[in-house]
Amino acid sequence: MSSIQENLKHIKSTLPEHVTLVAVSKTKPISDLMEAYNVGQRIFGENKIQEMADKYEAMPKDIEWHMIGHVQKNKVKYMAPFVSLIHGVDDIKLLKEINKQALKHDRIIDCLLQIKIASEDSKFGMTPDDARVLLESETLSELKNIRIMGLMGMATFTDDTYQIKKEFNVLKHTFDTLKPLEIFNFKPKIISMGMSGDYKIAIDCGSTMVRVGSSIFGERNYSG
Ligand SMILES: *Cc1c(COP(=O)(O)O)cnc(C)c1O
């Protein structure tokens, strides 16, 4: 068994059953992804649409592809035929474009709203209030080809466990507050939070989906 396969097996053995593992494979070659595939991994996360589309073309078709990066509107069309979950939606205009492209392919595309929970300015996302306004908007009610499955967030990159916990708790609380809203294309089931450095904390705080890259595939050559 390769080190990728060993890492994957180890991480999976520590995850509670209700937590889904997204193997974040950005920048990694297809041979690395195939090692994970060959021991059963079927969900991969990428942060660049072109790279994800290339990997989709080259790899088995029973893989679920998750877009975890910031999405440029003009590139949505390249992933619309196959993407299974878009994690980083933080704007109604982007949702409109996703809806338009989903309609073209006669499918419904699942999305998560990205909430800004970190103190760093570099992180994208909307406030909890923005999310509520978006969910209750008439515009959203017209987007019949998208489905909002929950929320995504990234904690500050820090060693301060207390701060990370505080930020994840904000996401969980936001999810719990929005959950009762009855909107036909809002089906809140997923809280996507936790990466290699903080996924254990995230799970303690209520994460249902972790996005783990370097702990499976090793360090990346350039930051993504
Ligand atoms: C790169 C990335 C990850 C994975 O990061 P690791 O620290 O390598 O586990 C998770 N989420 C997002 C949004 C990312 O861009």
PDBQT file of the ligand as one rigid body, heavy atoms in Angstrom, charges set to zero:
ROOT
HETATM    1  C1  LIG A 301      -6.731  23.487  -0.262  1.00  0.00    +0.000 C 
HETATM    2  C2  LIG A 301      -8.034  23.508   0.460  1.00  0.00    +0.000 A 
HETATM    3  C3  LIG A 301      -8.361  22.534   1.414  1.00  0.00    +0.000 A 
HETATM    4  C4  LIG A 301      -7.414  21.436   1.858  1.00  0.00    +0.000 C 
HETATM    5  O1  LIG A 301      -6.330  21.959   2.539  1.00  0.00    +0.000 OA
HETATM    6  P1  LIG A 301      -5.290  20.999   3.324  1.00  0.00    +0.000 P 
HETATM    7  O2  LIG A 301      -4.734  21.885   4.373  1.00  0.00    +0.000 OA
HETATM    8  O3  LIG A 301      -4.276  20.586   2.323  1.00  0.00    +0.000 OA
HETATM    9  O4  LIG A 301      -6.047  19.869   3.871  1.00  0.00    +0.000 OA
HETATM   10  C5  LIG A 301      -9.625  22.579   1.982  1.00  0.00    +0.000 A 
HETATM   11  N1  LIG A 301     -10.510  23.540   1.657  1.00  0.00    +0.000 NA
HETATM   12  C6  LIG A 301     -10.244  24.489   0.747  1.00  0.00    +0.000 A 
HETATM   13  C7  LIG A 301     -11.268  25.486   0.425  1.00  0.00    +0.000 C 
HETATM   14  C8  LIG A 301      -8.994  24.508   0.122  1.00  0.00    +0.000 A 
HETATM   15  O5  LIG A 301      -8.734  25.468  -0.776  1.00  0.00    +0.000 OA
ENDROOT
TORSDOF 0
